Each structure stands twice: as C-alpha cells, then as structure tokens.
Amino acid sequence: MTLKRLIYASHPFGFDDLVLANILKTAQTVNARHDVTGTLICREDLYLQLLEGDRANVDTIFEKIARDDRHTDVEILVQENTTQRLFPAWAMRHDPAKSWMWTREQVSGGAVEKATRDEVLAIFVRLVAEEPGHLSGLPTACPIARSNN
Ligand SMILES: Cc1cc2nc3c(=O)[nH]c(=O)nc-3n(C[C@H](O)[C@H](O)[C@H](O)COP(=O)(O)O)c2cc1C
C-alpha cells in the first residue's frame, strides 16, 4: 500500500513541558484514530516531525498542524510516497533532539531548512537504527541487535 511521508521543521513558540505534553497527547490520540504514525523531534529551538500514513489523513492532520500557533515558520522538508513506515509502532513518538543533530547555531543559521531530503531522512533512519532490537528477524536479547552508541 502506498503511504505518504511528510517531514517538516518549525520553531516552537512558548515551548515548555506542559505544551509539549499536550501536543503529544493530541497527536497520539488523533493519529492512532487515523492510522498515522511518526515521531516528533523537539528542542526549545526546533520541532522536526515525521508523519506517515494514508495521504488524505496525513494532509488533513498537517493542515491543522501548520495552523497551530504553538510554533512558527512551518516548512515542509520532505514529501514523498513510501510503502514502509519508519515508526510503525508509534502514533507519535517523542524524540528529544540528540547531540549529533544540528547545534543551536546551525538551527538559527537555517541549516535545517537548507538540508537535503537525504540528510533529513538520515536523521530519522539513525533514530530507528539506535533502537535496541531494530534488526528485523533478530531477537532483542541478541547482542548484535543492540546498539552500543
Ligand atoms: C509541533 C506540533 C506537532 C503536532 N503534531 C500533531 C500530530 O501529529 N497529530 C495531530 O493530530 N495533531 C498534532 N498537533 C496538534 C494540531 O496542531 C492540532 O492542535 C490538533 O490536530 C487538534 O486540532 P483541532 O482542535 O482543530 O481538531 C501538533 C501541534 C504542534 C505544534
């Protein structure tokens, strides 16, 4: 089945734990209802979200997200078809930004918006790869299925 993958970046407006918890709660409820999955990478200076699912459902949810006043400068970075979800088990995962992603200076200098499709996608692929037991067919208890980084 062909799915839509959409990745956008934005700048949080009024970011704190409560705001984030409310966003995630809504996202998890609504997305689960519409079989949309993905993850939200977040930090005070950055939201980077991946959404995957039926095209119409992803578009409808993204239209609401784009109008949300809890962030600004919403910019689509990747929009494409896919047959495989990167986060099939997550209506909306929460991924605090990692040190290997962009620095604050890079974000404020526009590095996220300038990144290529492959660079953006590589961030999400790395997050998946860092999950213990991500190698399909291997039990999670198998040592080589675990990431030591
Ligand atoms: C950074 C960010 C990410 C969001 N992610 C989702 C999401 O994945 N799914 C969702 O339904 N709403 C998400 N929301 C919330 C929507 O913008 C909106 O508040 C929600 O869909 C409810 O809209 P409604 O009250 O018009 O039905 C997100 C909001 C922000 C600021």
Ligand as a Chemical Component Dictionary entry (heavy atoms), coordinates in Angstrom:
data_LIG
# 
_chem_comp.id                   LIG 
_chem_comp.type                 NON-POLYMER 
_chem_comp.pdbx_formal_charge   0 
_chem_comp.three_letter_code    LIG 
# 
loop_
_chem_comp_atom.comp_id 
_chem_comp_atom.atom_id 
_chem_comp_atom.alt_atom_id 
_chem_comp_atom.type_symbol 
_chem_comp_atom.charge 
_chem_comp_atom.model_Cartn_x 
_chem_comp_atom.model_Cartn_y 
_chem_comp_atom.model_Cartn_z 
_chem_comp_atom.pdbx_ordinal 
LIG C1  C1  C 0 4.757  20.686 16.720 1  
LIG C2  C2  C 0 3.343  20.177 16.688 2  
LIG C3  C3  C 0 3.090  18.867 16.305 3  
LIG C4  C4  C 0 1.787  18.384 16.262 4  
LIG N1  N1  N 0 1.561  17.099 15.853 5  
LIG C5  C5  C 0 0.296  16.649 15.729 6  
LIG C6  C6  C 0 0.041  15.363 15.209 7  
LIG O1  O1  O 0 0.933  14.583 14.882 8  
LIG N2  N2  N 0 -1.260 14.970 15.105 9  
LIG C7  C7  C 0 -2.305 15.776 15.470 10 
LIG O2  O2  O 0 -3.461 15.365 15.342 11 
LIG N3  N3  N 0 -2.077 16.997 15.973 12 
LIG C8  C8  C 0 -0.813 17.461 16.106 13 
LIG N4  N4  N 0 -0.580 18.711 16.607 14 
LIG C9  C9  C 0 -1.742 19.471 17.111 15 
LIG C10 C10 C 0 -2.538 20.114 15.983 16 
LIG O3  O3  O 0 -1.882 21.290 15.578 17 
LIG C11 C11 C 0 -3.972 20.434 16.437 18 
LIG O4  O4  O 0 -3.940 21.159 17.642 19 
LIG C12 C12 C 0 -4.763 19.137 16.667 20 
LIG O5  O5  O 0 -4.780 18.381 15.494 21 
LIG C13 C13 C 0 -6.223 19.418 17.101 22 
LIG O6  O6  O 0 -6.850 20.222 16.156 23 
LIG P1  P1  P 0 -8.422 20.533 16.250 24 
LIG O7  O7  O 0 -8.683 21.017 17.650 25 
LIG O8  O8  O 0 -8.654 21.579 15.210 26 
LIG O9  O9  O 0 -9.135 19.254 15.945 27 
LIG C14 C14 C 0 0.706  19.223 16.636 28 
LIG C15 C15 C 0 0.973  20.551 17.016 29 
LIG C16 C16 C 0 2.260  21.031 17.041 30 
LIG C17 C17 C 0 2.522  22.448 17.453 31 
# 
loop_
_chem_comp_bond.comp_id 
_chem_comp_bond.atom_id_1 
_chem_comp_bond.atom_id_2 
_chem_comp_bond.value_order 
_chem_comp_bond.pdbx_ordinal 
LIG C1  C2  SING 1  
LIG C2  C3  SING 2  
LIG C2  C16 DOUB 3  
LIG C3  C4  DOUB 4  
LIG C4  N1  SING 5  
LIG C4  C14 SING 6  
LIG N1  C5  DOUB 7  
LIG C5  C6  SING 8  
LIG C5  C8  SING 9  
LIG C6  O1  DOUB 10 
LIG C6  N2  SING 11 
LIG N2  C7  SING 12 
LIG C7  O2  DOUB 13 
LIG C7  N3  SING 14 
LIG N3  C8  DOUB 15 
LIG C8  N4  SING 16 
LIG N4  C9  SING 17 
LIG N4  C14 SING 18 
LIG C9  C10 SING 19 
LIG C10 O3  SING 20 
LIG C10 C11 SING 21 
LIG C11 O4  SING 22 
LIG C11 C12 SING 23 
LIG C12 O5  SING 24 
LIG C12 C13 SING 25 
LIG C13 O6  SING 26 
LIG O6  P1  SING 27 
LIG P1  O7  DOUB 28 
LIG P1  O8  SING 29 
LIG P1  O9  SING 30 
LIG C14 C15 DOUB 31 
LIG C15 C16 SING 32 
LIG C16 C17 SING 33 
# 
